[in-house]
């Protein structure tokens, strides 16, 4: 059954390969690679007599790799916005995602579910500064970055010399801010996956899985799409803030994990209602607010594109929440709070890859399609597949990410993002990510299973992970 579901998933996207007709000339723009990358200030020419010939002064060439610049070249407004955006994106995981997921599980597993987000934040932080940042955001090869920034070698702030390092994708902010902003994306992506196998995975298995997945899945895909030297970037795949790198990546991995780990005891036979929807609603609200850092922060500057990205994020999210609510109302007779917040998250997911490329029309269309598609993915598709994706990681993040990625190719405007959209190119990026993420995730889970085991015992699952794995519980 598991093999048939995985096979059908891959086959369902394979038709898009015929659409792909070759390399697209447009270049993808990674988070913090937009207006900041173009804001190199031209040198001011000295004053000359009115009748004297004027020799044009060329702007300094754009940076090709991270390097040192004078501290007075840093833009204070851009830096302040990116510091704020970094805090907002971290807010999305702790406490946003942590509360969103915790409220949807049973009370006996609430603290264990909260621990997933907290532990992921700590693990990925260390992995990122030691190795992850360098492997993603240095040129290296088209498939993986180099070790130029291993242990953050070269990331410098020299106060007395008046110099500091910057990354070429964000030359108006300190490199330390750029790498911190990118770290928060690396944190939330594997944290999203944990919702697919909530209430049944061993904590030790979770720690090992997150470590291997971050290095073997997130790092390569992020390099392919967001580093200009990456091979998908060179083919013109557009992903402004993480629809492919974050949401498709996490959603497909979540489905594979749900299939391999297996369903919860009693799944489909006994009710498993959320124990506290108030926590879930608060968590979703924090995700919504934090997402402005996610999308608008990906402009890399406090500029007009950041403002537009914020606007279309709000509009698409509201449209998606309304669409989910209306479909649920028609089908079930009542609009639920869980449905409204799930629809909002679906809209946030879908607008993410498009947020720096589309206008109001694109935002409304993406939001409407995402609300309906993700409702179907979290209800009908899940029922047909029979898999236990506990918190609808695949139904919301993979389906929403695919909708957003494909519609970016339809609605992207060159006048906004500097690149023409291509449905065929976007479909190619989706297919590559689905296949790679699914296959490598399956291998990682197999390795964890044969070494330390994946699941808790039946007795531990019945008693609850809070007491059995963490020695504590909610009264």
C-alpha positions as CSV (number, residue, x, y, z in Angstrom):
1,X,0.0,0.0,0.0
2,X,2.8,2.4,1.0
3,X,4.7,1.7,-2.3
4,X,1.5,2.3,-4.4
5,X,0.9,5.6,-2.7
6,X,4.5,6.8,-3.2
7,X,4.5,5.6,-6.8
8,X,1.2,7.4,-7.6
9,X,2.5,10.6,-6.0
10,X,5.5,10.6,-8.3
11,X,3.6,9.6,-11.3
12,X,1.0,12.3,-10.7
13,X,3.6,15.0,-11.4
14,X,5.6,13.2,-14.1
15,X,3.3,14.6,-16.9
16,X,4.8,18.0,-16.3
17,X,8.1,16.8,-17.6
18,X,6.8,17.0,-21.2
19,X,6.1,20.7,-20.6
20,X,9.8,21.5,-20.0
21,X,11.4,22.7,-23.2
22,X,14.9,23.6,-22.1
23,X,16.8,26.1,-20.1
24,X,15.1,29.3,-19.2
25,X,17.1,32.5,-19.3
26,X,15.5,34.0,-16.2
27,X,17.5,33.7,-12.9
28,X,15.8,32.9,-9.6
29,X,16.1,35.3,-6.8
30,X,16.7,33.8,-3.4
31,X,15.7,35.3,0.0
32,X,17.6,38.5,0.5
33,X,18.7,38.6,-3.2
34,X,16.4,41.1,-4.6
35,X,16.6,44.9,-4.3
36,X,19.6,44.6,-1.9
37,X,21.6,42.9,-4.6
38,X,21.1,45.9,-6.9
39,X,21.6,48.7,-4.4
40,X,25.3,49.4,-5.1
41,X,25.8,53.1,-4.8
42,X,27.6,54.8,-7.7
43,X,30.7,56.9,-6.8
44,X,29.9,60.7,-6.9
45,X,31.9,62.6,-9.5
46,X,33.9,65.6,-8.3
47,X,32.6,69.1,-9.1
48,X,33.8,70.5,-12.5
49,X,33.3,73.7,-14.4
50,X,30.0,74.1,-16.3
51,X,31.7,74.1,-19.7
52,X,34.2,71.3,-19.0
53,X,33.7,67.8,-20.4
54,X,32.2,65.4,-18.0
55,X,33.6,61.8,-17.8
56,X,31.0,59.3,-16.6
57,X,32.0,57.5,-13.4
58,X,31.0,53.9,-13.5
59,X,29.4,52.2,-10.5
60,X,31.7,49.6,-8.8
61,X,31.2,46.1,-10.1
62,X,28.7,43.9,-8.2
63,X,30.2,41.4,-5.8
64,X,30.6,37.9,-7.1
65,X,31.2,36.3,-3.6
66,X,31.1,37.2,0.1
67,X,33.8,39.7,1.0
68,X,34.8,42.6,3.2
69,X,33.5,46.2,2.7
70,X,33.7,49.5,4.6
71,X,31.3,49.6,7.5
72,X,29.9,52.9,6.3
73,X,28.5,51.2,3.2
74,X,26.0,49.3,5.3
75,X,22.4,50.6,5.0
76,X,21.0,51.1,8.5
77,X,17.3,50.9,7.3
78,X,17.9,47.6,5.4
79,X,19.8,46.2,8.4
80,X,17.1,47.2,10.9
81,X,14.4,45.6,8.7
82,X,16.4,42.4,8.2
83,X,17.0,42.1,12.0
84,X,13.3,42.5,12.5
85,X,12.5,39.9,9.8
86,X,14.9,37.4,11.3
87,X,13.1,37.7,14.7
88,X,9.7,37.3,12.9
89,X,10.7,34.2,11.1
90,X,12.1,32.6,14.3
91,X,8.8,33.5,15.9
92,X,7.2,31.3,13.3
93,X,8.8,28.2,14.8
94,X,9.0,29.1,18.4
95,X,6.4,29.7,19.6
96,X,4.2,29.8,16.4
97,X,4.5,26.3,14.9
98,X,5.1,24.8,18.3
99,X,1.7,26.0,19.6
100,X,0.0,25.3,16.3
101,X,1.0,21.7,16.4
102,X,0.7,21.2,20.1
103,X,-2.9,22.2,20.2
104,X,-3.8,19.7,17.5
105,X,-2.5,16.6,19.2
106,X,-4.0,14.7,22.1
107,X,-3.2,16.1,25.6
108,X,-1.0,13.2,26.5
109,X,1.4,14.1,23.7
110,X,1.3,17.9,23.9
111,X,4.7,18.5,25.6
112,X,6.4,15.9,23.4
113,X,5.1,17.7,20.3
114,X,6.3,21.0,21.7
115,X,9.7,19.5,22.2
116,X,10.0,18.7,18.5
117,X,10.0,22.4,17.5
118,X,12.3,23.4,20.4
119,X,14.8,20.6,19.7
120,X,14.8,21.3,16.0
121,X,15.6,24.9,16.6
122,X,18.6,24.0,18.7
123,X,20.0,21.3,16.3
124,X,19.7,23.3,13.1
125,X,21.2,26.4,14.7
126,X,24.4,24.5,15.4
127,X,24.4,22.7,12.1
128,X,23.9,25.9,10.2
129,X,26.8,27.9,11.6
130,X,29.2,24.9,11.5
131,X,28.4,23.6,8.0
132,X,25.0,24.4,6.5
133,X,25.4,28.1,5.7
134,X,28.6,27.4,3.8
135,X,27.2,24.5,1.8
136,X,24.2,26.5,0.8
137,X,25.4,30.1,0.2
138,X,28.9,29.7,-1.3
139,X,29.3,28.9,-5.0
140,X,31.0,25.5,-4.8
141,X,29.4,23.5,-7.6
142,X,25.9,23.7,-9.2
143,X,24.8,20.9,-6.8
144,X,26.5,21.8,-3.5
145,X,28.3,24.8,-2.0
146,X,31.9,24.8,-0.8
147,X,33.6,25.1,2.6
148,X,34.6,28.8,2.4
149,X,32.4,29.6,5.3
150,X,32.9,26.5,7.3
151,X,32.6,27.4,11.0
152,X,31.7,30.9,9.7
153,X,35.3,31.4,8.6
154,X,35.5,34.9,7.0
155,X,32.3,36.2,8.6
156,X,33.9,39.2,10.3
157,X,33.2,42.5,12.0
158,X,36.3,44.6,12.5
159,X,35.3,47.7,14.5
160,X,38.7,49.5,14.6
161,X,39.4,48.8,10.9
162,X,35.9,50.0,10.0
163,X,35.2,46.9,8.0
164,X,32.8,43.9,8.0
165,X,31.8,41.0,5.7
166,X,28.7,41.0,3.5
167,X,27.2,38.4,1.2
168,X,26.8,39.2,-2.4
169,X,23.1,38.5,-2.3
170,X,22.6,41.1,0.4
171,X,25.4,43.7,0.1
172,X,23.7,46.4,2.2
173,X,23.5,44.4,5.4
174,X,26.1,42.6,7.6
175,X,26.8,39.0,6.6
176,X,26.0,38.0,10.2
177,X,22.4,39.3,9.7
178,X,22.1,37.6,6.3
179,X,23.2,34.2,7.6
180,X,20.9,34.5,10.7
181,X,17.9,35.3,8.5
182,X,18.7,32.3,6.4
183,X,19.1,30.1,9.5
184,X,15.5,30.7,10.5
185,X,14.4,29.2,7.2
186,X,16.6,26.2,7.8
187,X,15.1,25.8,11.2
188,X,11.4,25.9,10.3
189,X,11.6,23.5,7.3
190,X,12.4,20.3,9.2
191,X,10.2,21.4,12.1
192,X,7.3,21.4,9.7
193,X,7.9,17.7,8.9
194,X,7.4,16.7,12.6
195,X,3.7,17.2,12.3
196,X,3.4,14.3,9.9
197,X,4.6,11.7,12.4
198,X,3.4,13.4,15.6
199,X,2.5,11.2,18.6
200,X,4.5,8.1,17.7
201,X,8.2,8.7,16.9
202,X,11.0,8.1,19.4
203,X,12.7,11.4,20.5
204,X,16.1,10.0,19.8
205,X,15.0,9.0,16.3
206,X,13.7,12.5,15.8
207,X,17.0,14.1,16.7
208,X,19.0,11.8,14.3
209,X,16.4,12.3,11.5
210,X,16.5,16.1,11.8
211,X,20.3,16.1,11.7
212,X,20.6,13.9,8.6
213,X,17.6,15.5,6.8
214,X,18.9,19.0,7.3
215,X,22.3,18.2,5.8
216,X,21.2,15.7,3.1
217,X,17.9,17.2,1.9
218,X,17.5,20.9,2.9
219,X,21.1,22.0,2.2
220,X,21.3,20.7,-1.4
221,X,17.8,21.9,-2.4
222,X,18.4,25.3,-0.9
223,X,21.7,25.6,-2.8
224,X,20.1,24.5,-6.1
225,X,17.4,27.2,-5.9
226,X,18.8,30.1,-3.9
227,X,22.5,30.2,-4.6
228,X,22.9,31.8,-8.1
229,X,25.4,29.0,-9.0
230,X,22.8,26.4,-8.2
231,X,21.6,24.4,-11.2
232,X,17.8,25.0,-10.7
233,X,18.5,28.7,-10.3
234,X,20.4,28.7,-13.6
235,X,17.4,27.1,-15.2
236,X,15.2,29.9,-14.1
237,X,13.2,28.2,-11.3
238,X,11.6,31.0,-9.2
239,X,11.2,30.7,-5.5
240,X,11.1,34.1,-3.8
241,X,10.9,32.9,-0.2
242,X,10.6,29.1,0.1
243,X,7.6,27.5,-1.7
244,X,9.9,24.9,-3.2
245,X,12.8,24.9,-0.7
246,X,10.7,24.9,2.4
247,X,7.1,23.8,1.8
248,X,7.3,21.2,-1.0
249,X,10.5,19.9,0.5
250,X,8.9,19.5,4.0
251,X,5.5,18.4,2.8
252,X,6.7,15.5,0.6
253,X,9.2,14.4,3.3
254,X,6.3,14.5,5.7
255,X,4.2,12.1,3.6
256,X,7.1,9.7,3.2
257,X,7.7,9.8,7.0
258,X,4.0,9.2,7.7
259,X,4.0,6.1,5.4
260,X,7.3,4.6,6.7
261,X,6.6,5.3,10.4
262,X,3.1,4.0,10.1
263,X,-0.2,5.2,11.5
264,X,-1.0,5.9,15.1
265,X,-2.5,3.1,17.2
266,X,-6.3,3.3,16.7
267,X,-6.0,5.5,13.6
268,X,-9.3,5.3,11.7
269,X,-11.0,3.4,14.5
270,X,-11.1,5.8,17.4
271,X,-11.4,9.6,17.6
272,X,-8.3,11.7,17.9
273,X,-9.6,15.2,18.3
274,X,-7.3,18.2,19.0
275,X,-6.9,18.7,22.7
276,X,-6.8,22.6,22.7
277,X,-7.8,24.5,19.6
278,X,-7.1,27.8,21.4
279,X,-3.4,27.0,21.3
280,X,-3.7,26.1,17.6
281,X,-5.4,29.4,16.8
282,X,-2.8,31.4,18.7
283,X,0.0,29.5,17.0
284,X,-1.6,30.1,13.5
285,X,-1.9,33.8,14.3
286,X,1.8,33.9,15.2
287,X,2.6,32.2,12.0
288,X,0.6,34.7,10.1
289,X,2.4,37.7,11.6
290,X,5.8,36.0,11.4
291,X,5.2,35.3,7.8
292,X,5.7,38.9,6.9
293,X,9.3,38.5,7.9
294,X,9.4,35.3,5.9
295,X,8.2,36.9,2.6
296,X,8.7,40.7,2.9
297,X,12.1,40.0,4.6
298,X,13.2,38.0,1.5
299,X,13.4,41.3,-0.4
300,X,16.7,41.8,1.6
301,X,16.0,45.5,1.9
302,X,13.5,48.0,3.4
303,X,12.1,48.9,0.0
304,X,9.1,48.9,-2.3
305,X,9.4,45.2,-3.2
306,X,9.3,44.3,0.5
307,X,6.2,46.4,0.9
308,X,4.5,44.7,-2.1
309,X,5.5,41.2,-0.8
310,X,3.9,42.1,2.5
311,X,0.7,43.2,0.8
312,X,0.3,40.2,-1.5
313,X,1.0,37.9,1.5
314,X,-1.8,39.4,3.5
315,X,-4.3,39.3,0.6
316,X,-3.5,35.8,-0.5
317,X,-3.8,34.5,3.1
318,X,-7.1,36.1,3.7
319,X,-8.4,34.8,0.4
320,X,-7.3,31.3,1.1
321,X,-8.8,31.3,4.6
322,X,-12.1,32.4,3.1
323,X,-12.0,29.8,0.3
324,X,-11.3,27.0,2.8
325,X,-14.0,28.3,5.1
326,X,-16.6,28.5,2.4
327,X,-15.9,25.0,1.0
328,X,-16.0,23.5,4.5
329,X,-19.3,25.4,5.2
330,X,-20.9,24.0,2.1
331,X,-19.7,20.4,2.6
332,X,-20.1,20.1,6.4
333,X,-22.7,22.7,7.3
334,X,-20.4,24.7,9.7
335,X,-17.3,26.7,9.3
336,X,-14.7,25.6,11.9
337,X,-12.0,27.6,13.6
338,X,-9.5,24.9,12.7
339,X,-10.6,25.2,9.1
340,X,-10.2,29.0,9.0
341,X,-6.7,28.9,10.5
342,X,-5.7,25.9,8.3
343,X,-6.9,27.9,5.2
344,X,-4.8,30.8,6.3
345,X,-1.7,28.7,6.6
346,X,-2.4,27.2,3.2
347,X,-2.5,30.8,1.7
348,X,0.7,31.7,3.5
349,X,2.4,28.6,2.0
350,X,1.1,29.2,-1.5
351,X,2.0,32.9,-1.8
352,X,5.5,32.3,-0.5
353,X,7.3,31.5,-3.8
354,X,5.3,34.2,-5.6
355,X,5.4,37.0,-3.1
356,X,8.2,38.9,-4.8
357,X,6.9,38.4,-8.3
358,X,3.1,38.9,-8.4
359,X,0.6,41.7,-8.1
360,X,-2.8,41.8,-6.5
361,X,-4.5,39.7,-9.2
362,X,-1.9,37.0,-8.7
363,X,-2.3,37.1,-4.9
364,X,-6.1,36.7,-5.1
365,X,-5.9,33.9,-7.6
366,X,-3.2,32.0,-5.7
367,X,-5.1,32.4,-2.4
368,X,-8.4,31.2,-3.8
369,X,-6.8,28.1,-5.5
370,X,-4.7,27.3,-2.4
371,X,-7.7,27.3,-0.1
372,X,-9.7,24.9,-2.2
373,X,-6.7,22.6,-3.1
374,X,-5.4,22.3,0.4
375,X,-8.8,21.6,1.8
376,X,-9.1,18.7,-0.7
377,X,-5.5,17.6,0.2
378,X,-6.2,17.5,3.9
379,X,-9.5,15.8,3.6
380,X,-10.4,13.9,0.5
381,X,-6.9,13.0,-0.7
382,X,-5.9,12.0,2.8
383,X,-8.9,9.8,3.1
384,X,-8.3,8.2,-0.3
385,X,-4.7,7.5,0.5
386,X,-5.4,6.1,4.0
387,X,-2.2,7.5,5.4
388,X,-1.8,9.0,8.8
389,X,-0.4,12.5,8.2
390,X,-1.2,13.5,11.7
391,X,-1.2,17.3,11.3
392,X,-1.7,17.6,7.5
393,X,1.9,18.4,6.6
394,X,1.4,17.0,3.1
395,X,-2.1,18.3,2.6
396,X,-1.2,21.9,3.4
397,X,2.5,22.4,2.8
398,X,3.2,20.1,-0.1
399,X,-0.1,20.8,-1.9
400,X,0.0,24.5,-1.1
401,X,3.7,24.7,-2.1
402,X,3.0,23.0,-5.4
403,X,0.1,25.3,-6.1
404,X,2.2,28.4,-5.3
405,X,5.2,27.2,-7.3
406,X,3.2,26.4,-10.4
407,X,1.1,29.6,-10.3
408,X,4.2,31.7,-9.8
409,X,5.0,30.6,-13.4
410,X,1.6,31.9,-14.4
411,X,1.3,35.2,-12.6
412,X,5.0,36.3,-12.2
413,X,5.5,39.8,-13.7
414,X,8.9,40.8,-15.0
415,X,8.1,44.4,-14.1
416,X,8.0,43.4,-10.5
417,X,10.6,40.6,-10.1
418,X,12.8,41.1,-13.0
419,X,12.0,37.6,-14.4
420,X,9.4,36.1,-16.6
421,X,7.4,33.3,-15.2
422,X,7.3,29.9,-16.9
423,X,4.8,27.2,-16.0
424,X,7.0,24.5,-17.6
425,X,10.1,25.7,-15.7
426,X,8.3,25.8,-12.4
427,X,6.8,22.3,-13.0
428,X,10.3,21.0,-13.6
429,X,11.5,22.5,-10.3
430,X,8.5,20.9,-8.5
431,X,9.2,17.5,-10.0
432,X,12.9,17.5,-9.1
433,X,12.2,18.5,-5.5
434,X,9.4,15.9,-5.1
435,X,11.6,13.1,-6.4
436,X,14.8,14.1,-4.6
437,X,13.1,14.9,-1.3
438,X,11.0,11.8,-1.2
439,X,13.8,9.4,-2.1
440,X,16.4,10.8,0.2
441,X,13.9,11.1,3.1
442,X,13.0,7.4,2.6
443,X,16.7,6.4,2.8
444,X,17.3,8.5,5.9
445,X,14.3,7.0,7.7
446,X,15.5,3.5,6.8
447,X,18.9,4.2,8.3
448,X,17.4,5.5,11.5
449,X,15.0,2.5,11.7
450,X,17.8,-0.1,11.3
451,X,20.1,1.7,13.7
452,X,18.1,3.0,16.7
453,X,14.5,2.4,15.6
454,X,11.8,4.9,14.7
455,X,8.7,4.2,16.8
456,X,8.0,4.2,20.5
457,X,6.6,0.9,21.9
458,X,2.8,0.3,21.9
459,X,2.7,0.7,25.6
460,X,4.5,4.1,25.4
461,X,2.2,5.2,22.7
462,X,-0.9,4.3,24.7
463,X,0.4,6.0,27.9
464,X,1.5,9.1,26.0
465,X,4.9,10.5,24.9
466,X,4.9,13.3,27.6
467,X,5.3,10.9,30.5
468,X,7.0,8.0,28.7
469,X,9.7,10.0,26.9
470,X,10.0,13.3,28.9
471,X,8.8,12.4,32.4
472,X,6.3,15.2,32.6
473,X,2.7,16.0,31.7
474,X,0.0,18.7,31.5
475,X,-2.5,18.6,34.4
